[in-house]
């Protein structure tokens, strides 16, 4: 990975200097290009069928910065740019030493419950994130709006335990907030959100995790989300199991009251370059007394790494697309990812 270093940068110096004097930092630039070829067919999936050009393209640049304050607190900042060279998200993380760390997130992801969104081992991506038409329900917690996440310090709690607590004053998905600004989604019914997650590594190869989030809403019931799961790696093989839940209970039977998802996966590293995985995701929607539908996703993925390039083949089949029992989808994705 090529990096451009520039000594003397003081990222956000105007703000940080008011807290404590800032040492000179460094700037790095990294990124990648991703070329995809995707075909999809199925029954009753509407515009999701293969009717357009299957070639896709994506370029991304990430600007990173780091520095240290006079009191020893270190910080890192990242700004993520899309194809149009527009800022899509950003974050700043402060390492507080024995007091843990603080993440200030502006839509970049990994805040609160979002960090546990897809923990299964895969060769490429989650089965619901390979570009196919699905409508799979996921958990987000405070992610999607500007938020704060505190993480407990490393090696303090027993059994490799790490606790994270997140808060967003208004989880309205209002986009990036400018300096001294606020989100523009003032009409959203969303209120503040609170997340807590726990991750443990009691023995080598074993990872256990759980999390809960609550999003307040004006005039209707709050949204509740939760997850728990376990991953175990032994040599070149890793297996995982996860449950997620999202309550949208509005007290009526004509809308979805909750989603309950069950997923599992197994991944195998054939060698240092080749990996294979298979995953299954089952999502049940509940409409109260009127029942609901089930979506099932199966994804077989193969990835081959050649240094700065990764070639991926993913075959994904979905039954119950958009929770419609008559809708099916079969998707083939070929991806060439270049990193620099």
Helices and strands as residue ranges (DSSP letters): H 13-16, E 26-41, G 46-48, E 55-68, E 74-81, E 87-95, G 97-99, E 101-106, G 112-116, E 146-151, G 158-160, E 162-168, E 190-200, E 206-217, E 223-234, E 237-247, E 258-269, E 274-286, G 288-290, E 294-305, E 309-319, G 321-323, E 328-339
